[in-house]
């Protein structure tokens, strides 16, 4: 589970021709990056093929019991996703199809950048079940926003708690990350296109905050939205932890959780399809920075991706086809 980007609110197109041009340019850059990153990942794998084969051998010798536990940890992510989606909408949705939508979203994320594929499937599902388009877009955006907020909150707790031992004291790492973010914001604000985008996004952020405040007045919806959003990355981090245990890597639970949250946050900046390339590179680099060999780090990433992406791919495609055939999508 990588961090999902909040969906943009539906609204009338601006009268000026300049704003769409800026949006189109931004979209082109993001699309180019989404295509280039997986290509670079493939080239890196080919260049370091000996490391890849050694990692596969390492994974083949992993303890099967821990790998089975990792599979069991990954399965509830679909339940958490369904809970979060139900919390984002006021009307009651059918539980079975809503759970199936989470499964189908896995294959959709291999066509579109991570987060956007499952978002498109959720949007279609809500609209097919009587939710007006504007309300459906708002709900999907709210679902994604809650995911970002909970992800950042847990990441801050992990960093401030000293769980990220990546070559320096945790306070220094947190200060470095904060300084980098402030620097990026300062540089970005100096660019007119960024300022225009920030002004356009202000209304969207205000609307999202208002909807979140309304949900907080309904404890059952708040529990579903926030609980489901928080559970998804926690379960993915737990899956990675159990793969690490299967490979006998000497990493504590706190360190593995910090590695996952840091890597998934970094990979969200370049949303490649399925997170392929960006998430894999970020996870591998973070595990190496935690003191493990490149072979062990890549083996852990391969095991994590095998369980969370490659094995579910075929059932996800079948579920997607069944949902389309029965009119749910």
N, C-alpha and C positions, 0 to 999 in steps of 0.2 A: 504494500500500500504505500504509494507515494502521496504527497500532499496535493489535494485537488484545488484547482484554481476556481474561484468563485465565478459563476456565470454572470454575464452582464444583463442588466435589466432591459426589457423590451421597451422601446420608446420610439417616438417619431424621428425620422431622419432629420438632421440639421439642415437648415436652408442653405447654408454656405457650402461651397464645394471644397473648402480647405480641410475640414475635419475628416470627411471620409478618406481623403488622400493620406492624412497622417495615420489613420487607423489601418488603411490598406498597406502602407509601408511597414508598420509594426507587425501586421499579420504576415507579410512576406518574410521579414527577418525571422520571426518565430518559426514559420514553416521551413525556412532554409536550415535553421539550427536543428529542428526536429529531424530533418533528413540527413544532415551532415554528421551529427553525433553518432547515430548507429553505424554509419559507414566508417568513421574513425575507430569505433569499438571493434568492428570486424577486422580492420587493418591491424590494430594492435594485437588482436588474438592470433592472426596469421603470423605476425612478426615474432610473437612470443609463444609459438606453438609448443615448444618443449615444456614451458611452464603450464600450459593448458593440459597437456597429456599427463604431466605429473600430478596436477590438481585432480584430474578425473580418477587417477589411480588412488589418490588419497581419499577421495570421496567414496570410492568403491570399497575401501577398507573401513568405512565408518561403522559405528555400532548401530545395527538396525533398530534396536529398541528405542534409542533416542530419536531416530528418524521417524519412527511411527508416532512418537509423542509430538514431534514437530508437525506432522500431518494433522493430528487431532487439534493442535493449537491453531492451525490455519483455517480449519473448517468454519468455526464460529464467526469469522470475519463477514461472511455473507449474512448471518443473522444480525450482526451489529449494523451492517449497512441498511438492512430492511427496517430496523428499529429507528435509525436516524432519519430515513426518508419519511416514515410514518409521523415522526415528530415534527417534520417540517411542513406538513399539510394539516388543515383543520378537519377535513373529511376522512372517514374511515376507508381504508383501502383493503382489498382482498389479500390475506396473508400469504397464501400459496404463490400466486403470480408475483407478488411483490418480492418474495424471497427468490423466485426464479429470475427476476430481473437483475438481482445482484450477481447471480451466476453468469447470466448472459453478458453482463458488462465486462467480464474478463476478456472475451474475444473482441469486443468492441474497442477495448483499449489498445489492441494490436493494430488497429487501423488508424485511430486518431491518437494524439498525444495523451499520455496517462492522465486520467481524471476527466478528460473531455469525452472519451468514448462512453464510459459508464454514465456520464452526465447526459449525453444525448439519448441513451437508452431510457434513463429515468424520465426525461422530458417527454419522450414519446409515450411511455407507459402512463404517465399522469394524464396526458391529453386524451389518450384513448379511453380512460376511465372517468371521463367527465369533468376533469379539472380544466378550466379555461387556460388558454395558452399563456396569458400574462401571469396568472397565478401559478401555473406550472413552472415557468421560468424563475419566478421569485422563490418558489419552494426549492428548486434544484440549487439556486444560488445560496439560499439560506443553509441548506445541507452542507454545501462546500465551505461556506464561511465558518460554520460551527466546527468543521474539521480542521480548518486552518488555525482557529483560535485555540482549540484544545491541543493541537500539535505544538504550537509555539509555547503554550503554557507548560506543558510537560518538558519540553526541551530546556526552557529556562530553569526549571526545578532541577533537572539532571546536571546542567552545567554549574549552577550555583551550589549544588550538593557535592561537587568534586568527583563525579562519576566518570568524567571524560579525561582519561590520562593519555593525552596525545602529544607528549613531548614537552610539557610545560605545566605550570600550576593552573588549576581551574579558573582562578580569578583572572590570571593573565589572558587565558583563552577567551573568557567571557568579555573582558575589556577589549580584546582584539576584534572579536565579532561585532561588538557594539560600535567600535570606532569605524570599522569597515562599513557598517550600515549607515552610520551618520555621514561618512564621506560620500557614499554612493547617492544618498538623498541630497546632499548639498550640490554635488556635481549635476545630478539630474534636474534639480530645481532651477539651475542656471540655463537649462535648455528650454526654449519656448514650447516645443512639442510636448515635453514632459509636464510643464505647467498647465498646458491646455488639457492634457489627459487627466491631471490631478483634479482640475476644476470639474471636468465631466464626471469623474468618479466620486466626487464629494456627495452628490445627490444620491448615488447608488449606496454608498456607505451609510448615509443617514437613514435611508429606507431599510437597509438590512438591520441596523441597530434598533430601529423602531419595531421591526418584526420580532427580533430576539427579545426585546423587552415585553412584548405582548405574550410570547410563549412562556416567559418566566412566570406569568400570572396563572398558567395552567400547569400544575406540577406533573401531571402524567405526560404531557407533550414535552415538557422540559427534560424529564428524565429520559425519554426515548431519544430526543435529539442530541443532548449533551452526552448521555451515556453511550449511545451508539457511536457517536463521533470520536469519543475518547478511546473506545474499545478497539476500533479498527487498527490504528498504528500500534497500540499496545500488544495486540495479538500477533501482528507481523513481527514486532521486535521479539516476542516470546518464541516465535517460530525460528527466527535467526539464532536465538540463544540455544535452543535445543539442537539445531544443526551444529553449532559450535561445540556443544557437549558431545555430540556424536563423533566429532573429529578430534576429541581430546585436547582442544585448545585451552590454554590457561587464561581465560578471560572471565571476569566476574559478571554477574547478571547486570549490575549497574553500568559497567563499561559497555556491554553489548547493547543495552537499551540506548545509551548515549550515542554509540556509533550509529545505530539505526536512525535515530531521530536527526542527528547531524547530517548523515548522508542523504536521507530522503528530503530534508529541507534544501540541501544544496542542489539535488537533482531536479527539484521543482522549478528552479530558475531556468532550466533548459528542458521543456517538456517533450521528450521524445516518445514515440509510440511504445506503450507498455513500460516506459521508463528504461527501455533497452539502451545501453550505452551510458547514459547519464547516471542512473542509479547504480548500475553494476560497477562503473569506475569509481563512483563516490564511496560505495561500500568497501570495495577492495582497498582503496587508498586509506580509508579510515581504519580498517583492520590492520593494515601494514603499519600505520602510524601508531597503533596501540602495541606494537612490538612483535607482531607475527610475521612469518615469512610470506613472500608473495604467493608461493604455492599453497600454503595453508589458507591464506586470505581468499584466494580465488576459489579454492575448494568449498569454503563456507558459502561464498556467494552463489556458486553453481548449485549447491544443495538447496539453498533458500529459494532460488529462482525455479528450480525443478519442482519444488513442492507448491509454491504459490502461483506459478505462471504456466509452466510447460505441461505438467500433468493435468491441470484443470482445463487446458485449452480445448481438447476434444469434447468433453461433456458440456463446456460452455457453448460451443458452436451448436451442439444438438439442442440445448435448452433454448438458444436464440431462435432456431428454426421452429421449434414447437410453439414458442410464444407468438411468432409471426403467423403461423398457421392457424392458431386459435383466436387471433384477433386482439391479443394483448399488446402488440406492438405494431 
